């Protein structure tokens, strides 16, 4: 076991006023299974690129291991999977790859199929297996779950629990809990390393945030009380000092200047002591809440449909070019229901969502959508976004102020509003689609894997929104924690 040492790491992109990292220092062991978390745009992928030496920085990164990045580039996808793996890890024996892929629930014939014919999940598993066979390698795994269905996520999580020496970027809470033994988090003011899985990290963070919030409120009250006391003491000191030089009183006796001077000095000392305590409390207060994440409440205003049932699917099947994608699908969408379409990749979930969206999907069986229903649809892919947020809001006819207010609640900074959307991170692009949908008043919301790349705190905001506002929604999502909390009905395909 050795260490990776990061000392005084500082980095910022050109034309950016605020640095991504500033004098960041920490150490990690090369045997750790590190889950890497933080809100979108905080610099997770940037940090991985810094470890890989792809970006210039100041400070020091010292490591006795080589860094390998996932997803890695495949030069020729016409090669079979074994050929691709052998190119990534030339020293790997075929039996080793077969052993790893067997543990990952990949069929034995997959190694001899052309790489481009493999499913996204099979590709992910083949590349991970090849990378982990490399000697003296520390893996930087960047959001592998975006191409994995729930079953595959569980298999990869179990497999990663048996490995060591990696940083795993993921926003899937259950996935991180299944394999991480340490959490690396990018907070508002720096980077933190903590032992445990994501749930223990989240629990500790909530406990610390609650303590700091309570302490902050107490200190605010103490500061206000001390400010009042300091002013009162200063007034007393001033009055005593004035009386020292005053004339004779009604009794004809002059004041004892020594006594009055002593009293004035004592009052002034008291005032200064109170001021010092107030200053100390203010300093303590200023050190609080710097890493408390403000996850503001989101809302949506769905349209109320007049009937109890919005859609009916009876024995529905979808096929393309004569090949059946799914068949015998039966379910209804009732008013206020949150329906999760569940199943492996390729079982027709997205096709059914497009059918509900009114798209021309070749299908059989009986499908009925209520008349006059307004639909808001989030597609799975957000990579084609470009241009300004203002132009996007106008294109979809949504209120620009509301649209940007929702993005601000989803942790968009002021500088993000000035960027071209093509320069957004994957999570930020997904948030654009979510914010636009939340601006649309609809009877039925259709969301196709809306949480890909989206950070954990934003996922929890969206969960709270759906539970509070109760829109009618049919969605596809492989985040088990999200589905468990949100879905009122599950439809299993495949």
N, C-alpha and C positions, 0 to 999 in steps of 0.2 A: 504494500500500500504506500502510495506517495501522495503528494499534495500539489494542487494547482493554486498558485499564489497570485492574487490580483492586488496591486499596490498603487494607490493614487491614480487610478484610471480616470482619465478625462477625455471626453469626445463630444464633438458637436458637428453637425452637417453644415456645409457652406450655406451662407445666407440665413442661418438660424441664430437668433440672439441668445436663446437659452440653451445650455449644453444638455445633451442626453444623459451623460454621466459627468460628475464633477468630484474628483478626488475620492473615488470609491475604492475601498480596500476590504478584502475578505479572503478566506481560504476555504477550499473544499478538498475532500479526500477523493482520490481516483477510484475508490471502491464504492462510493455512494451511488444510490439511485435517486437522483435529484429531480423532483418535479419543479418546473419553472413556471411561475405565474405572475400576473400583473395586468393592469388594464391596457386596452388596446392603445398603441402608439407610445408606450412607455420605453420601448427599446429592447424587447426580448430578442427579436431576430437580429437587431443591430449588435447586441452583445455576442451572439453566436458568431457573427461575421468578424467581430474583433478577435475572438479566440482563434478563428481560422486565419487571421492575418490579412483579411481582405480590405481593411480600412485603416488609415493612419490614426494614431492616438498618442497621447502623452501618458506617462506612467509606466507601469511594468506588468507584464503577464509572463509568469514563469511556470513551465510544466515539463515533466519528464515523460509525458505521453504524447502521441500524435492525435490530433482531432479529426474526426470523420463526421461529415454532415449528411443527414437524411432530411429530405429526399435527394439522393445523388443523381447525377446526370447519366443517362443511358445513351451511349453513342450509336448503337444499332439495335433497334427494337425488332428487327426481323430475326435476330438470333434467338435460339431457344433460351429458356430461363436459366438453364445450367451454364450456357455460354456467357450470358450477361453476368451471372454470379461469379464465374471464373475470371472475368475481366476485372470485376471489382476486387476480388480476393483470389489472386492467382494461386495461392498455396492451398486452397481449400479442396479437400477430396469430395467426390460425389456422395459418398456415404454420409459425410458430415452434413452436407446440405439437405440430404434426404431426411436425416435425423431431425434437424431443426424444423424443416417444413412439416414433418409429421407431428411434432409438438405444437405447431401452429395450425393444425387441422387443414393443411393443404394436401390435395390428392397427389398420389405418387407420380401420376403422369404429367403433372404441371411442369416439371423440370424439362421435359422434352417438347413442350409446346412453344411456338413463337411467342416472344415476350409481349408483343402488341395484342395478342389474343387473350391474355390473362385479364381477369377482372381487376378493378382498382385495388380490392382487398388482397388478391393474390400477388399483385405487383408489390404492394407495401410489404407483405410478409417476406417475399423473396429477397427484396433489397435489404431489409433489416437482418435477415438470416445471414446474408453474405457479409454485411458490414461487421456483425458481431464475431465473425470468424477471423477477422483481421487481428493480428497480434499487436499488443501494446497500443491499442486504439481506445480512445475515449469518445463515445458517440454523442453527437449533438442532434437530437431527434426533434424536428420542428413540426409540430401538429400533425402527427400521423393519423389521428382519429377522424379527420375530415373525409377520409376515403373508406372508412370502415363502418359497417352496420353494427348493430348492438351485439350480435353473436360474435363477430370478428373482434370487436373491441374487448370483449371478455376473454377471448383466446389470447390475444396479444398481451393483455394485462397480466394474465397468468404466466405467460412465457417471459415477460420482462421481469417479473418478480424473481425468476431464477437466474437473472443476469446481474451484472454489476458494472459500474463505470459508465454512467451516462447522465446527460441533462435532457429532460423530456419536457418540451413545451406542449401543454395541453390545457384546455379550459373545461374538460370533462371531469367533474368531481369524483364520480365513481371510478373512472379509469385511473386517475391519480392515486386514489385511495388503494387501488388494487396492487400497485407496484412501487410507489415512492416510499423511501425511508427518510428523506430529507426534503424540505421545501426551500427553494431559492425564489425570493419574491422581490420584484421591483416596486418600491413604494414611491410616494411623492418626493421624498427627500433622500433616497438612497437605496441600497440593496441590502437585504437581510437574509441570513441563512438560519434555518431552524430545523431541529430534529423532529421527525414524525411524518405522518401523511398529511394530505390536504385538510381533512376534517379536523385534526388536532391543531394544525396551523390556524384554521379559520376560527376555531373555538378560542385559542389563545389571543388572536387578534381582536375578536369581539370583546373578550374580557378586558384586554388592555384599553381598547377604545372606550368602553363603558367607564372604566376607572378614570381615564383622563378626562372624559366629558364631565363626570361628577366632580372631579377635583377642580376642573376649570370653572364650574359654576360656583363652587365654594370660594375659590380665590377671587372671583369677580365680586362676590358679596363682601369678602374681607377687604378688598381694595377700596370699595366704595365706603365701607365703615371706617377704614383707616384714613381715607382722605377727609372725611367729615371730622374725625378726631384731631387730625393734624391742623386743620383750619381753626378748630376751636382752641387748641393749645397755643397756636400762633396769636390768636386774638387775646387770649389771657396774658401771654407774655408781653404783648404790646401795651395792654392796659396797665400792667404792673410797671413797665418801664416808664410810661407816662406819669403814673402816680408818684414815682420816685422824685420827679422834678416839679411836682405840683406845689402850690402854696398851702397855707394853713387851711385846715378843714373847719367845719362849723364849731368845733371845740376850741379852736385857736391853736391847736397843736400842729406842728409841722410833721410830715411823714418821716419815718426812720429810713433814711436813704440806703443804709446798709441792708436792712431787712428787705426793703422793696427790691433792691438790686439782686439780692440772693433769690428772692421769689421769681423775678423776671428771668434770671439765668436758668433757674430750675424749670420754669415753664418752657423756655426755648429749648433746653436739653430734651424735655419730653416731646416737644414738637419734632425735633430732629430724629429722635428714636422712632417715633411713629412713622415719619417719612422714610426712614431706612427700612422698616418692616414693610411698608407699602411698596417700596422699590424692589425688595427681595421677593415679595409675592408676585409683583408684575413680571419679574424675570422668570420665576417658576412657571407662571401662566404662559409666557411667551414660548416656552419649550414644549408645550402640550399641543395636541391635536394636529400636528404637522403631517402625520400619516393616516389620519382618520379619513376614510373615503366617504364622500357625500353621495350616497345613492338615492337621489331624489325620486319621489313618487311619480310614476308615469300614469297616463290615463288614455282612454279611448272612448268615443261616443258612438257605439253601434246603433244602427237602425233596428227598430223592433218590427219583426215580420208578423203579419196578421195571423198566420196559421202556425200550428204547433210543429209541423214537419216542413223542413226546407228542401230536403233531397231524399230520394229513394233509389237504391240500387238493388235490383233483383236478378240473381244469376248472371251478373255482368262479367264479360270476358273481354280482354284487350289483346289484339294481335297485330303484328307488323310483318308484312310480306309473307303471310301465311303461318308465321311462327307465333304461337300463343305466349303472351307475357304473363297473363293471369287469367283465371276462369273461375266461375261459380262464386263470384263475390256478392255477398248480401249484407247490406246495412242501410240504416236510415240516419239522417242528420236532423236531430230535433233542435228546437229553439233553445239556445243557451247551452247546448252541449259542446264539449271540447273533445273532439274525436282524434285519436292518434292512430295513424296508419303504421303498422309495425310489420317487420319482416326483413329478410335478407335483401341486399342490393340485387336489383334485376327482377324483382317479383311484381313490378307494376305499380308501385306506390305513386311515383311521380306521374305516371300516365293517368291514374285515377284522379289525381289532383287537377291535371290539365282538363280532363273530361268535365269535372265539376266547374272549371273555369270557363266552360263553353268553347273550348278549342276542338278542332276537328280531329278527334282521336278515333281510329277504327275500332269499333266495339260491337259486341253482341249482347243479348239480354235486354232487360228493361231498365232504362235510366230516366228518371224524371227529376227536373229541377223546378222548384216553385216559380210561378210567373212573377215577373217584376222584381226579381231578386237582384240586388246590387252586390257585386263581389269585389273584394280587395285581395290581390294575389301577389305573393312574394315568390319569385322563381329561385331555384337553387343556386344559379350562377350570377354573381355580381361583378365579374371581372371586366365586363364591357363598359362600366361606368366611366364617363369622362365629362369634362366641362365643369362649370361652376354649380354650386348648390342652388343659387338663385335661378339659373336656367332650368335646372332639374325640377324645382318646385313649380315653375311656370309650365313646363312640359306636361306635368301630371295634374295641373290645376289645383294644387293644394296651397293652403295659406302659408306663405313664406315665413312669417313670424312664428307661427305655431311649429312649423317644420324645424326651424333652427332652434327653437326653445327645447324641443324634444331631444335634438342632438346634443344640446348643451347638458341636459340631464343625463345623457348617456356618455358623459365625460369628454365631449368635444371641446377643445380649447379655442380661444379666439383666433389663433393663427390658422386652425383647421378650416375656418369658414372662408379664408382667402385662397385656399389651395384649389388646384384642379383635382377632381375626384380620382383621376387615374393615379395620383400620387398618394392616395390614402392606403393604409394597410388593409389586408383582407377583412379584418374585423370591423374597421371603420366603414368600408364599403357595404358590408352587411347591415350595419346600423343605419345607413342611408335608406336602404330598402325598408327596414323595420319602421323608421320614423315616417317615411312616406305613407306606409300602410296605416299607421296609427292616426295620420291626419285625414284619412279617407273614411267617411261615414258609410258603412256597408252593413248589409244583413248577414253576410257570410264572409269570413276571413279564411283564406287558403294560404298556408305558409309551408314552403318546401325547404326543409333543413335551414331554418332562419338563423340558427346559432353557430354555424360553422365559422370559426375564427373569432367569435365574439367572446369577450372576457367573462369571467365567472360572476363578478358583481353585476354586470349588465344582464346576464342571464337571470340572476335572482330578481332584479328589478322587473324584468318581463314576466317572470313567474307571478310576482305579486300583482302586477297589472291584470293578468288574465284571471286570477282568482278574485280580484276586487271588482273588475268591470264586467266580467262574465259575458264576453262576446261569443257568438256562435263561431266556432273555428274547427277546421279540419287541418291537421298538420302532420308533417313527417319530421321526426327528430330522433337521433340515436343517443342523445344524452339521457341516460337512464334516470338520473335524479330529477331532471326536468319533467320527463314523462310521468314518473311516479307522482309528482306533486300536482301536475296540471290536468292530466287526462281524466275525463269522466267516463270515457268509453275507449276501448282499444279494438281495432280491427286487424286481425292477423292474416297476412298473405303469404303464399308460398309453402 
